[in-house]
Amino acid sequence: MRHGSIPGAHGRVRPLTLLGDPVLHARCAEVTDFGPELSRLVEDLFATMYASEGVGLAANQVGEPLRVFVFDCPDDEDVRHLGHVVNPRLVETDGVTVRGPEGCLSLPGLEAGTERYDQAVVEGVTATGEPITIHGTGFFARCLQHETDHLEGRMYADHVTGWRKRRLMRQVAKASWHR
């Protein structure tokens, strides 16, 4: 039996920002106010991520240029990782570089082979200001790197090169959501 509320249960689903929106290409601001508005944002991020069937979501993906992301993501051993990070810093990447399919809720329906390290460590704080360190391997490491990139104004499409990049950009141009 679960104790406490389910993340996102009290949040509202917000519209997603899509590729081309300037908020996705600018570095997000550090969070300095750890009050109820931040807690509401975290709840809304969870609600939006679940409604969109994602495994992670950064605040700028709902138009909030703040350094916050949420995740509910398995690793390669199918262990579930659930949480959020405020003011995250990617402090370590290690292991082998793996090219794997990567998608994004801000590029709905698309994915491309993207290189990421198979180990990552993120440090930050919770919505109540408690320090947190998150270690990820495999797919979860990919998720941590992906969401941290969002807060730096980068998207997975920025990592894709060559024919994969050309193919992805052709798909973006044809997408019904593209402006």
BAVO-779608 format. One record per residue (C-alpha): residue number from 0; residue in three letters; chain; y, x, z. Coordinates in Angstrom, 2 decimals, padded with zeros to 5 digits. Layout:
# residues N
<seq: NUM, type: Ala, mol: A, y: Y, x: X, z: Z> $
...
END
This chain:
# residues 179
<seq: 0, type: Met, mol: A, y: 000.00, x: 000.00, z: 000.00> $
<seq: 1, type: Arg, mol: A, y: 003.47, x: 001.30, z: -000.91> $
<seq: 2, type: His, mol: A, y: 006.11, x: 001.69, z: 001.72> $
<seq: 3, type: Gly, mol: A, y: 009.74, x: 001.32, z: 000.69> $
<seq: 4, type: Ser, mol: A, y: 011.15, x: -000.07, z: -002.50> $
<seq: 5, type: Ile, mol: A, y: 010.02, x: 000.72, z: -006.00> $
<seq: 6, type: Pro, mol: A, y: 012.59, x: 002.94, z: -007.77> $
<seq: 7, type: Gly, mol: A, y: 014.72, x: 000.88, z: -010.12> $
<seq: 8, type: Ala, mol: A, y: 013.67, x: -002.46, z: -008.63> $
<seq: 9, type: His, mol: A, y: 017.25, x: -003.13, z: -007.56> $
<seq: 10, type: Gly, mol: A, y: 018.90, x: -001.47, z: -010.56> $
<seq: 11, type: Arg, mol: A, y: 020.25, x: -002.97, z: -013.73> $
<seq: 12, type: Val, mol: A, y: 019.19, x: -001.92, z: -017.20> $
<seq: 13, type: Arg, mol: A, y: 022.10, x: -000.27, z: -018.95> $
<seq: 14, type: Pro, mol: A, y: 022.59, x: 000.27, z: -022.69> $
<seq: 15, type: Leu, mol: A, y: 021.44, x: 003.68, z: -023.91> $
<seq: 16, type: Thr, mol: A, y: 023.83, x: 006.10, z: -025.58> $
<seq: 17, type: Leu, mol: A, y: 022.48, x: 007.29, z: -028.91> $
<seq: 18, type: Leu, mol: A, y: 022.66, x: 010.53, z: -030.87> $
<seq: 19, type: Gly, mol: A, y: 026.20, x: 011.00, z: -032.14> $
<seq: 20, type: Asp, mol: A, y: 027.91, x: 009.70, z: -029.00> $
<seq: 21, type: Pro, mol: A, y: 030.22, x: 012.48, z: -027.70> $
<seq: 22, type: Val, mol: A, y: 029.04, x: 012.01, z: -024.08> $
<seq: 23, type: Leu, mol: A, y: 025.64, x: 013.44, z: -025.10> $
<seq: 24, type: His, mol: A, y: 027.21, x: 016.66, z: -026.40> $
<seq: 25, type: Ala, mol: A, y: 029.45, x: 017.56, z: -023.45> $
<seq: 26, type: Arg, mol: A, y: 028.50, x: 019.29, z: -020.20> $
<seq: 27, type: Cys, mol: A, y: 028.29, x: 016.76, z: -017.39> $
<seq: 28, type: Ala, mol: A, y: 030.41, x: 017.01, z: -014.25> $
<seq: 29, type: Glu, mol: A, y: 029.04, x: 017.99, z: -010.85> $
<seq: 30, type: Val, mol: A, y: 028.52, x: 015.06, z: -008.47> $
<seq: 31, type: Thr, mol: A, y: 030.86, x: 015.28, z: -005.48> $
<seq: 32, type: Asp, mol: A, y: 030.66, x: 011.71, z: -004.11> $
<seq: 33, type: Phe, mol: A, y: 027.30, x: 010.95, z: -002.48> $
<seq: 34, type: Gly, mol: A, y: 028.13, x: 007.35, z: -001.62> $
<seq: 35, type: Pro, mol: A, y: 026.71, x: 003.99, z: -002.66> $
<seq: 36, type: Glu, mol: A, y: 027.88, x: 004.33, z: -006.29> $
<seq: 37, type: Leu, mol: A, y: 025.57, x: 007.33, z: -006.75> $
<seq: 38, type: Ser, mol: A, y: 022.65, x: 005.42, z: -005.24> $
<seq: 39, type: Arg, mol: A, y: 023.36, x: 002.52, z: -007.63> $
<seq: 40, type: Leu, mol: A, y: 023.47, x: 004.93, z: -010.57> $
<seq: 41, type: Val, mol: A, y: 020.06, x: 006.37, z: -009.61> $
<seq: 42, type: Glu, mol: A, y: 018.62, x: 002.84, z: -009.33> $
<seq: 43, type: Asp, mol: A, y: 020.11, x: 001.91, z: -012.70> $
<seq: 44, type: Leu, mol: A, y: 018.69, x: 005.07, z: -014.28> $
<seq: 45, type: Phe, mol: A, y: 015.20, x: 004.20, z: -013.04> $
<seq: 46, type: Ala, mol: A, y: 015.52, x: 000.57, z: -014.22> $
<seq: 47, type: Thr, mol: A, y: 016.75, x: 001.69, z: -017.65> $
<seq: 48, type: Met, mol: A, y: 014.07, x: 004.39, z: -017.99> $
<seq: 49, type: Tyr, mol: A, y: 011.29, x: 001.93, z: -017.15> $
<seq: 50, type: Ala, mol: A, y: 012.69, x: -000.78, z: -019.43> $
<seq: 51, type: Ser, mol: A, y: 012.81, x: 001.77, z: -022.28> $
<seq: 52, type: Glu, mol: A, y: 009.32, x: 003.11, z: -021.47> $
<seq: 53, type: Gly, mol: A, y: 010.56, x: 006.66, z: -020.94> $
<seq: 54, type: Val, mol: A, y: 009.43, x: 009.41, z: -018.57> $
<seq: 55, type: Gly, mol: A, y: 012.91, x: 010.76, z: -017.79> $
<seq: 56, type: Leu, mol: A, y: 016.55, x: 009.76, z: -018.17> $
<seq: 57, type: Ala, mol: A, y: 019.81, x: 011.62, z: -017.65> $
<seq: 58, type: Ala, mol: A, y: 023.04, x: 009.92, z: -016.56> $
<seq: 59, type: Asn, mol: A, y: 024.88, x: 010.72, z: -019.80> $
<seq: 60, type: Gln, mol: A, y: 022.22, x: 008.73, z: -021.65> $
<seq: 61, type: Val, mol: A, y: 023.77, x: 005.61, z: -020.09> $
<seq: 62, type: Gly, mol: A, y: 027.32, x: 006.86, z: -020.65> $
<seq: 63, type: Glu, mol: A, y: 027.88, x: 008.44, z: -017.23> $
<seq: 64, type: Pro, mol: A, y: 028.89, x: 012.12, z: -017.63> $
<seq: 65, type: Leu, mol: A, y: 027.46, x: 013.16, z: -014.25> $
<seq: 66, type: Arg, mol: A, y: 024.78, x: 015.72, z: -013.38> $
<seq: 67, type: Val, mol: A, y: 021.96, x: 013.33, z: -012.39> $
<seq: 68, type: Phe, mol: A, y: 018.54, x: 012.60, z: -013.84> $
<seq: 69, type: Val, mol: A, y: 015.46, x: 010.61, z: -012.88> $
<seq: 70, type: Phe, mol: A, y: 011.82, x: 011.08, z: -013.84> $
<seq: 71, type: Asp, mol: A, y: 008.42, x: 009.43, z: -013.61> $
<seq: 72, type: Cys, mol: A, y: 006.34, x: 011.87, z: -015.58> $
<seq: 73, type: Pro, mol: A, y: 002.78, x: 013.19, z: -015.55> $
<seq: 74, type: Asp, mol: A, y: 001.87, x: 016.83, z: -015.87> $
<seq: 75, type: Asp, mol: A, y: -001.01, x: 018.06, z: -018.02> $
<seq: 76, type: Glu, mol: A, y: -003.50, x: 017.30, z: -015.21> $
<seq: 77, type: Asp, mol: A, y: -002.24, x: 013.69, z: -015.17> $
<seq: 78, type: Val, mol: A, y: -000.58, x: 014.11, z: -011.76> $
<seq: 79, type: Arg, mol: A, y: 002.40, x: 011.75, z: -011.50> $
<seq: 80, type: His, mol: A, y: 005.80, x: 013.21, z: -010.58> $
<seq: 81, type: Leu, mol: A, y: 008.42, x: 010.67, z: -009.49> $
<seq: 82, type: Gly, mol: A, y: 011.96, x: 011.36, z: -008.34> $
<seq: 83, type: His, mol: A, y: 015.55, x: 012.18, z: -009.12> $
<seq: 84, type: Val, mol: A, y: 017.78, x: 015.24, z: -008.98> $
<seq: 85, type: Val, mol: A, y: 021.54, x: 015.44, z: -008.48> $
<seq: 86, type: Asn, mol: A, y: 023.40, x: 018.56, z: -009.65> $
<seq: 87, type: Pro, mol: A, y: 020.21, x: 020.16, z: -010.99> $
<seq: 88, type: Arg, mol: A, y: 019.98, x: 023.77, z: -012.07> $
<seq: 89, type: Leu, mol: A, y: 017.09, x: 025.07, z: -014.14> $
<seq: 90, type: Val, mol: A, y: 016.44, x: 028.21, z: -012.10> $
<seq: 91, type: Glu, mol: A, y: 013.22, x: 029.41, z: -013.70> $
<seq: 92, type: Thr, mol: A, y: 011.19, x: 029.01, z: -016.86> $
<seq: 93, type: Asp, mol: A, y: 008.01, x: 030.94, z: -017.31> $
<seq: 94, type: Gly, mol: A, y: 004.59, x: 030.97, z: -018.84> $
<seq: 95, type: Val, mol: A, y: 003.82, x: 030.56, z: -022.49> $
<seq: 96, type: Thr, mol: A, y: 006.06, x: 028.81, z: -024.97> $
<seq: 97, type: Val, mol: A, y: 004.39, x: 025.70, z: -026.31> $
<seq: 98, type: Arg, mol: A, y: 005.50, x: 023.68, z: -029.33> $
<seq: 99, type: Gly, mol: A, y: 004.74, x: 020.06, z: -028.69> $
<seq: 100, type: Pro, mol: A, y: 005.93, x: 016.64, z: -029.78> $
<seq: 101, type: Glu, mol: A, y: 009.13, x: 015.69, z: -028.01> $
<seq: 102, type: Gly, mol: A, y: 011.04, x: 012.45, z: -028.18> $
<seq: 103, type: Cys, mol: A, y: 014.15, x: 011.08, z: -026.53> $
<seq: 104, type: Leu, mol: A, y: 015.41, x: 007.64, z: -025.59> $
<seq: 105, type: Ser, mol: A, y: 018.69, x: 008.57, z: -027.30> $
<seq: 106, type: Leu, mol: A, y: 016.81, x: 009.07, z: -030.59> $
<seq: 107, type: Pro, mol: A, y: 014.57, x: 006.00, z: -030.37> $
<seq: 108, type: Gly, mol: A, y: 011.33, x: 006.09, z: -032.31> $
<seq: 109, type: Leu, mol: A, y: 011.66, x: 009.72, z: -033.40> $
<seq: 110, type: Glu, mol: A, y: 010.03, x: 012.95, z: -032.28> $
<seq: 111, type: Ala, mol: A, y: 009.71, x: 016.54, z: -033.44> $
<seq: 112, type: Gly, mol: A, y: 007.71, x: 019.62, z: -032.51> $
<seq: 113, type: Thr, mol: A, y: 009.91, x: 021.39, z: -029.95> $
<seq: 114, type: Glu, mol: A, y: 009.28, x: 024.69, z: -028.18> $
<seq: 115, type: Arg, mol: A, y: 009.44, x: 024.67, z: -024.37> $
<seq: 116, type: Tyr, mol: A, y: 008.09, x: 026.87, z: -021.60> $
<seq: 117, type: Asp, mol: A, y: 005.04, x: 025.45, z: -019.84> $
<seq: 118, type: Gln, mol: A, y: 006.45, x: 026.16, z: -016.37> $
<seq: 119, type: Ala, mol: A, y: 009.88, x: 025.23, z: -014.99> $
<seq: 120, type: Val, mol: A, y: 011.65, x: 025.10, z: -011.64> $
<seq: 121, type: Val, mol: A, y: 014.70, x: 022.93, z: -010.98> $
<seq: 122, type: Glu, mol: A, y: 016.84, x: 023.06, z: -007.85> $
<seq: 123, type: Gly, mol: A, y: 019.38, x: 020.48, z: -006.80> $
<seq: 124, type: Val, mol: A, y: 019.91, x: 017.78, z: -004.20> $
<seq: 125, type: Thr, mol: A, y: 018.90, x: 014.15, z: -003.69> $
<seq: 126, type: Ala, mol: A, y: 021.32, x: 011.22, z: -003.76> $
<seq: 127, type: Thr, mol: A, y: 021.75, x: 011.72, z: -000.01> $
<seq: 128, type: Gly, mol: A, y: 022.58, x: 015.42, z: -000.42> $
<seq: 129, type: Glu, mol: A, y: 019.24, x: 016.86, z: 000.75> $
<seq: 130, type: Pro, mol: A, y: 018.22, x: 020.09, z: -001.04> $
<seq: 131, type: Ile, mol: A, y: 015.25, x: 019.73, z: -003.39> $
<seq: 132, type: Thr, mol: A, y: 013.17, x: 022.12, z: -005.48> $
<seq: 133, type: Ile, mol: A, y: 010.90, x: 020.74, z: -008.18> $
<seq: 134, type: His, mol: A, y: 008.13, x: 022.78, z: -009.82> $
<seq: 135, type: Gly, mol: A, y: 006.76, x: 021.53, z: -013.10> $
<seq: 136, type: Thr, mol: A, y: 003.94, x: 022.59, z: -015.38> $
<seq: 137, type: Gly, mol: A, y: 002.87, x: 021.42, z: -018.82> $
<seq: 138, type: Phe, mol: A, y: 004.36, x: 018.11, z: -019.94> $
<seq: 139, type: Phe, mol: A, y: 006.32, x: 017.75, z: -016.69> $
<seq: 140, type: Ala, mol: A, y: 007.89, x: 021.20, z: -017.24> $
<seq: 141, type: Arg, mol: A, y: 008.93, x: 019.96, z: -020.70> $
<seq: 142, type: Cys, mol: A, y: 010.50, x: 016.88, z: -019.09> $
<seq: 143, type: Leu, mol: A, y: 012.47, x: 018.97, z: -016.56> $
<seq: 144, type: Gln, mol: A, y: 013.82, x: 021.23, z: -019.31> $
<seq: 145, type: His, mol: A, y: 014.64, x: 018.24, z: -021.54> $
<seq: 146, type: Glu, mol: A, y: 016.59, x: 016.35, z: -018.85> $
<seq: 147, type: Thr, mol: A, y: 018.41, x: 019.48, z: -017.64> $
<seq: 148, type: Asp, mol: A, y: 019.41, x: 020.17, z: -021.25> $
<seq: 149, type: His, mol: A, y: 020.96, x: 016.69, z: -021.47> $
<seq: 150, type: Leu, mol: A, y: 023.28, x: 017.52, z: -018.59> $
<seq: 151, type: Glu, mol: A, y: 024.40, x: 020.67, z: -020.41> $
<seq: 152, type: Gly, mol: A, y: 025.24, x: 018.63, z: -023.52> $
<seq: 153, type: Arg, mol: A, y: 022.13, x: 019.67, z: -025.47> $
<seq: 154, type: Met, mol: A, y: 019.41, x: 017.52, z: -026.97> $
<seq: 155, type: Tyr, mol: A, y: 015.91, x: 018.40, z: -028.10> $
<seq: 156, type: Ala, mol: A, y: 017.12, x: 018.16, z: -031.70> $
<seq: 157, type: Asp, mol: A, y: 019.29, x: 021.21, z: -030.97> $
<seq: 158, type: His, mol: A, y: 016.11, x: 023.27, z: -030.35> $
<seq: 159, type: Val, mol: A, y: 014.36, x: 022.20, z: -033.54> $
<seq: 160, type: Thr, mol: A, y: 014.69, x: 024.54, z: -036.52> $
<seq: 161, type: Gly, mol: A, y: 013.63, x: 024.92, z: -040.14> $
<seq: 162, type: Trp, mol: A, y: 011.72, x: 022.18, z: -041.90> $
<seq: 163, type: Arg, mol: A, y: 011.18, x: 020.30, z: -038.62> $
<seq: 164, type: Lys, mol: A, y: 014.95, x: 020.08, z: -038.16> $
<seq: 165, type: Arg, mol: A, y: 015.51, x: 018.93, z: -041.75> $
<seq: 166, type: Arg, mol: A, y: 012.79, x: 016.27, z: -041.43> $
<seq: 167, type: Leu, mol: A, y: 014.19, x: 015.03, z: -038.09> $
<seq: 168, type: Met, mol: A, y: 017.74, x: 014.79, z: -039.49> $
<seq: 169, type: Arg, mol: A, y: 016.45, x: 012.82, z: -042.52> $
<seq: 170, type: Gln, mol: A, y: 014.71, x: 010.43, z: -040.11> $
<seq: 171, type: Val, mol: A, y: 017.90, x: 010.09, z: -038.03> $
<seq: 172, type: Ala, mol: A, y: 019.93, x: 009.27, z: -041.18> $
<seq: 173, type: Lys, mol: A, y: 017.45, x: 006.49, z: -042.06> $
<seq: 174, type: Ala, mol: A, y: 017.17, x: 005.09, z: -038.50> $
<seq: 175, type: Ser, mol: A, y: 018.47, x: 001.56, z: -038.00> $
<seq: 176, type: Trp, mol: A, y: 020.35, x: 002.64, z: -034.85> $
<seq: 177, type: His, mol: A, y: 022.20, x: 005.54, z: -036.51> $
<seq: 178, type: Arg, mol: A, y: 025.93, x: 005.03, z: -037.10> $
END
